[in-house]
Amino acid sequence: MASVKRIADIKVRDMSNGAEIVGVQKRVLIGPADRAPTFAVRQFTLGPGGHTAAHSHPFEHGVIVLRGTGTVLTPTGPVEIGEGSVVFVPPGEHHQFRNTGPGSLQFLCVIPVEHET
């Protein structure tokens, strides 16, 4: 059965730890609770100066930037991203998302559902 909900009604989780992860909020829009069999869709919001940890993992993910400006760290260095940017991160690739603008950087991130925690 289809699951329908409003983004505003989905719990926001503060992912920040004050060091590696700063100013990051996450909502799981579609995931294990929806019994999604193959993928999870998360919404991340990075406040001004916010960034995810620089990391890698054994699975791919896709990112669609909804608003704001920032960079994604790639093996060849940072690449600018903004509203309308689409990013594919292959498995095992070191990466990091960083907000470089004055407002929030917001993006959707799609990963294999078994990796959503």
C-alpha positions in Angstrom: 0.0 0.0 0.0 1.2 3.5 -0.8 2.5 5.6 2.0 1.6 9.3 1.9 2.9 11.9 4.4 3.9 15.5 4.6 7.6 16.4 4.9 6.8 18.9 7.6 5.3 16.1 9.7 8.4 13.9 9.6 10.7 14.1 12.6 13.9 16.0 12.2 17.1 14.5 13.6 20.1 16.7 14.5 23.1 14.9 13.2 25.7 17.4 14.5 28.4 16.4 16.8 30.2 19.7 17.0 33.4 18.5 15.2 33.1 16.2 12.2 29.4 17.0 11.6 28.3 20.6 12.1 24.8 22.2 11.5 23.3 19.1 9.8 19.7 18.0 10.2 18.2 14.9 8.6 14.7 13.6 7.8 14.0 10.1 6.5 11.3 10.7 3.9 11.1 7.1 2.7 12.8 4.3 4.6 12.6 1.1 6.6 9.5 2.4 8.5 7.7 2.6 5.1 8.8 -1.0 4.3 10.7 0.3 1.3 12.4 -2.8 -0.2 15.3 -1.2 -2.1 15.9 2.5 -1.4 15.7 5.2 1.3 15.2 8.9 0.6 16.6 11.3 3.1 16.4 15.1 3.3 19.4 16.9 4.7 19.6 20.5 5.7 23.0 22.1 6.4 22.9 25.5 8.1 25.3 28.3 7.2 28.8 27.0 7.7 27.5 23.4 8.1 29.1 20.3 6.8 28.8 16.5 6.8 31.8 14.4 7.9 34.4 13.6 5.3 33.8 9.9 4.8 33.3 7.0 2.4 31.1 3.9 2.5 30.6 0.8 0.5 27.4 1.9 -1.2 26.5 4.4 -3.9 24.2 7.3 -3.4 22.5 10.0 -5.4 22.0 13.6 -4.3 19.6 16.2 -5.7 20.2 19.8 -4.4 16.9 21.6 -3.7 18.2 25.0 -2.5 21.3 26.8 -1.4 24.9 26.7 -2.4 27.8 24.6 -1.3 30.5 22.2 -2.3 30.9 18.4 -2.5 34.4 17.1 -1.9 35.5 14.7 -4.6 38.8 12.8 -5.1 40.0 15.7 -7.3 38.9 18.5 -4.9 35.8 20.4 -4.0 33.1 21.0 -6.7 30.5 23.7 -6.4 26.9 22.7 -6.1 23.6 24.6 -6.0 19.9 24.4 -6.6 19.3 21.9 -9.5 22.7 20.1 -9.1 22.6 16.3 -9.2 25.5 14.4 -7.6 26.3 10.7 -7.9 28.8 9.3 -5.4 30.1 5.9 -6.3 30.7 3.2 -3.6 33.9 3.7 -1.7 34.5 7.3 -2.8 35.6 9.8 -0.2 33.2 12.8 0.0 31.8 15.6 2.1 29.0 18.1 1.6 29.7 21.7 2.8 27.4 24.7 2.9 29.2 27.8 1.5 26.2 30.1 1.2 24.5 32.5 3.6 21.3 30.4 3.8 20.5 26.7 4.2 21.8 24.1 1.8 19.1 21.5 1.4 19.3 18.2 -0.6 17.7 14.8 -1.0 19.9 11.8 -0.7 19.0 8.3 -2.0 20.8 5.2 -0.7 20.1 1.5 -0.5 17.5 1.1 2.3 19.6 -1.4 4.3 22.1 1.3 5.0 19.6 3.8 6.5 19.9 3.9 10.3 
